[in-house]
């Protein structure tokens, strides 16, 4: 079985070396890039399964690279963890809004980072070839493609899994803690506000194509969220 490829994008060679050793010990193949151009070329030629992305890089920021990757069909579904010294809440939200799956502040423990990578890869894996359909909204589990009418939705891996869970469990309200457990996994170290960020992004993507579909994801005051296709007029 081929090893999963993890691309480490960081301009500090010591950090890349530390992560390379940790990844190889944990049975991952490690690719390395010290700047945005090197990283983008490796994404295009080597197709990594995961990206560890530093915020501050020569020639631009990791956020710029993340934004570019999430706009391109070939790379939009590659999971990304941001590695950075920036810990302000606005920075966290910016990274998550653009499609990052997690956010790790330096300094960090390599074992914890490996655990987060494994947790994200576990929740993204699926052998179910069937599609989930609500009106004109179609989520294909095998290809990780989501379409609304004739338009393809540019969802990141986390939004895809979140939508998959919600579409699979309609008309039931879930708390943020329950969604974190069911979608992110019980061993993932993220805060409950992360759910709000991804719900907001998911609604916006749906809203941009058809406002009626953004209303499928309802806020349940005092509880959390519910996916309700009951009043969708196209059904």
C-alpha positions as CSV (number, residue, x, y, z in Angstrom):
1,X,0.0,0.0,0.0
2,X,1.4,3.4,-1.0
3,X,2.3,5.8,1.8
4,X,0.3,9.0,2.1
5,X,2.3,12.0,0.9
6,X,2.4,15.0,3.2
7,X,3.8,18.3,1.8
8,X,5.5,20.4,4.5
9,X,5.7,24.1,3.4
10,X,7.9,26.1,5.7
11,X,10.9,28.4,5.1
12,X,12.7,27.2,8.3
13,X,14.8,24.1,7.4
14,X,15.0,23.0,11.1
15,X,11.2,22.7,11.2
16,X,11.0,20.9,7.9
17,X,13.7,18.4,9.1
18,X,11.8,17.9,12.4
19,X,8.5,17.2,10.6
20,X,10.2,15.0,8.0
21,X,11.6,12.7,10.7
22,X,8.2,12.6,12.6
23,X,6.3,11.9,9.4
24,X,8.6,9.2,8.2
25,X,8.6,7.5,11.6
26,X,4.8,7.5,11.4
27,X,4.8,5.9,7.9
28,X,4.1,9.0,5.8
29,X,6.1,10.1,2.8
30,X,7.3,13.7,3.2
31,X,7.7,16.3,0.5
32,X,9.3,19.7,1.4
33,X,9.0,23.2,0.1
34,X,10.5,26.4,1.4
35,X,8.4,28.9,-0.5
36,X,5.1,29.3,-2.3
37,X,6.4,28.6,-5.8
38,X,8.1,25.4,-4.7
39,X,5.0,24.3,-2.9
40,X,2.7,25.0,-5.8
41,X,4.9,23.1,-8.2
42,X,5.0,20.0,-5.9
43,X,1.2,20.1,-5.6
44,X,1.0,20.1,-9.4
45,X,3.5,17.3,-10.0
46,X,3.4,15.1,-6.9
47,X,-0.2,15.4,-5.8
48,X,0.2,15.3,-2.0
49,X,-2.5,13.8,0.1
50,X,-2.0,16.4,2.9
51,X,-0.4,19.8,3.3
52,X,1.2,21.4,6.4
53,X,1.3,25.1,5.5
54,X,3.2,27.8,7.3
55,X,1.6,31.2,7.4
56,X,4.6,33.4,6.8
57,X,6.7,32.4,3.7
58,X,9.2,34.1,1.3
59,X,7.5,35.8,-1.6
60,X,4.0,35.8,0.0
61,X,1.9,34.2,2.7
62,X,0.6,30.7,3.2
63,X,-2.8,32.2,3.1
64,X,-2.2,33.3,-0.5
65,X,-1.2,29.8,-1.5
66,X,-4.2,28.3,0.4
67,X,-6.6,30.6,-1.4
68,X,-5.1,29.6,-4.8
69,X,-5.2,25.9,-4.0
70,X,-8.9,26.0,-2.9
71,X,-9.9,27.7,-6.2
72,X,-8.4,25.0,-8.4
73,X,-10.3,21.7,-8.9
74,X,-7.2,19.5,-8.8
75,X,-6.2,20.8,-5.4
76,X,-9.3,22.0,-3.6
77,X,-9.9,18.8,-1.8
78,X,-6.4,18.4,-0.3
79,X,-6.7,18.8,3.4
80,X,-4.6,21.6,5.0
81,X,-3.3,22.3,8.5
82,X,-1.9,25.8,9.0
83,X,1.3,26.0,11.0
84,X,2.0,29.5,12.3
85,X,3.1,31.7,15.2
86,X,-0.1,33.8,14.6
87,X,-2.6,32.9,17.3
88,X,-5.1,35.9,17.1
89,X,-8.7,34.8,16.7
90,X,-9.0,36.8,13.4
91,X,-6.1,34.8,11.9
92,X,-7.7,31.5,13.0
93,X,-11.0,32.5,11.4
94,X,-9.3,33.7,8.2
95,X,-7.5,30.4,7.7
96,X,-10.6,28.3,8.4
97,X,-12.8,30.5,6.2
98,X,-10.5,29.9,3.3
99,X,-10.7,26.1,3.7
100,X,-8.0,25.1,6.1
101,X,-9.0,22.0,8.1
102,X,-7.1,22.9,11.3
103,X,-4.8,25.5,12.8
104,X,-1.7,24.7,14.9
105,X,0.3,27.4,16.7
106,X,4.0,27.2,17.0
107,X,5.7,25.7,19.0
108,X,3.8,22.4,18.7
109,X,4.4,18.8,19.6
110,X,5.1,16.6,16.5
111,X,3.1,13.7,18.0
112,X,0.0,15.8,18.4
113,X,0.4,17.1,14.9
114,X,0.6,13.6,13.5
115,X,-2.5,12.7,15.5
116,X,-4.4,15.5,13.9
117,X,-3.3,14.5,10.4
118,X,-4.4,10.9,11.0
119,X,-7.8,12.1,12.4
120,X,-8.5,14.3,9.4
121,X,-7.5,11.6,7.0
122,X,-9.8,9.1,8.8
123,X,-12.8,11.3,8.6
124,X,-12.2,12.0,4.9
125,X,-12.0,8.4,3.9
126,X,-15.1,6.6,2.7
127,X,-15.8,3.5,0.7
128,X,-19.5,4.3,0.0
129,X,-20.0,4.9,-3.7
130,X,-23.5,6.2,-3.4
131,X,-24.6,9.8,-3.8
132,X,-26.7,11.9,-1.4
133,X,-29.4,13.9,-3.2
134,X,-31.7,16.7,-1.9
135,X,-33.5,18.5,-4.7
136,X,-30.8,19.6,-7.1
137,X,-28.1,19.3,-4.5
138,X,-26.0,16.2,-5.2
139,X,-23.1,15.0,-3.0
140,X,-21.1,12.2,-4.6
141,X,-19.2,10.2,-1.9
142,X,-16.8,8.4,-4.2
143,X,-15.5,11.4,-6.1
144,X,-16.0,14.0,-3.3
145,X,-17.8,16.2,-5.8
146,X,-20.8,18.4,-4.9
147,X,-23.1,19.9,-7.5
148,X,-26.1,22.2,-7.2
149,X,-28.0,22.1,-10.5
150,X,-25.4,22.4,-13.2
151,X,-22.8,24.1,-11.0
152,X,-19.9,22.4,-9.1
153,X,-19.5,23.7,-5.6
154,X,-15.9,24.5,-4.4
155,X,-16.1,22.9,-1.0
156,X,-13.1,22.1,1.1
157,X,-12.7,18.7,2.8
158,X,-14.2,19.8,6.1
159,X,-17.3,21.4,4.5
160,X,-17.7,18.3,2.4
161,X,-17.7,16.0,5.4
162,X,-20.0,18.4,7.3
163,X,-22.5,18.6,4.5
164,X,-22.3,14.8,4.1
165,X,-23.2,14.3,7.8
166,X,-26.0,16.8,7.7
167,X,-27.5,15.5,4.5
168,X,-27.3,11.9,6.0
169,X,-29.1,13.0,9.2
170,X,-32.0,15.4,8.2
171,X,-34.4,17.0,10.6
172,X,-32.4,16.3,13.7
173,X,-30.7,19.1,15.7
174,X,-27.1,18.6,16.7
175,X,-25.1,20.6,19.2
176,X,-21.7,22.0,18.2
177,X,-20.0,19.4,20.4
178,X,-21.9,16.6,18.7
179,X,-20.9,17.9,15.3
180,X,-17.3,18.1,16.4
181,X,-17.4,14.5,17.6
182,X,-19.3,13.2,14.5
183,X,-17.5,15.2,11.8
184,X,-14.1,16.1,13.2
185,X,-13.7,13.1,15.5
186,X,-13.4,12.7,19.2
187,X,-9.6,12.9,19.2
188,X,-9.4,16.2,17.3
189,X,-8.3,19.3,19.3
190,X,-10.5,22.1,17.9
191,X,-12.9,24.6,19.6
192,X,-16.6,24.6,19.1
193,X,-16.5,28.0,17.3
194,X,-14.8,26.1,14.5
195,X,-18.2,24.6,13.7
196,X,-19.7,28.1,13.3
197,X,-16.9,29.1,10.9
198,X,-17.5,26.0,8.6
199,X,-21.3,26.3,8.8
200,X,-21.0,30.0,7.7
201,X,-18.7,29.1,4.8
202,X,-21.0,26.2,3.7
203,X,-24.0,28.5,3.7
204,X,-22.2,31.1,1.7
205,X,-21.2,28.6,-1.0
206,X,-24.8,27.4,-1.3
207,X,-26.2,31.0,-1.1
208,X,-24.0,32.0,-4.1
209,X,-25.7,29.4,-6.3
210,X,-29.2,29.3,-4.9
211,X,-30.4,31.1,-1.8
212,X,-33.1,28.5,-1.1
213,X,-30.4,25.9,-0.4
214,X,-28.5,27.9,2.1
215,X,-31.7,27.8,4.2
216,X,-31.4,24.1,4.4
217,X,-28.9,24.5,7.3
218,X,-30.9,26.0,10.1
219,X,-29.7,27.4,13.4
220,X,-31.5,25.9,16.4
221,X,-31.3,28.5,19.2
222,X,-29.8,27.1,22.3
223,X,-28.9,23.8,20.6
224,X,-26.8,24.1,17.4
225,X,-27.8,23.2,13.8
226,X,-30.3,21.2,11.8
227,X,-30.4,20.2,8.1
228,X,-34.1,20.5,7.1
229,X,-35.1,20.0,3.4
230,X,-38.8,19.9,4.5
231,X,-39.7,23.4,3.0
232,X,-37.4,23.3,0.0
233,X,-39.8,24.2,-2.9
234,X,-37.9,22.1,-5.6
235,X,-38.5,18.8,-3.8
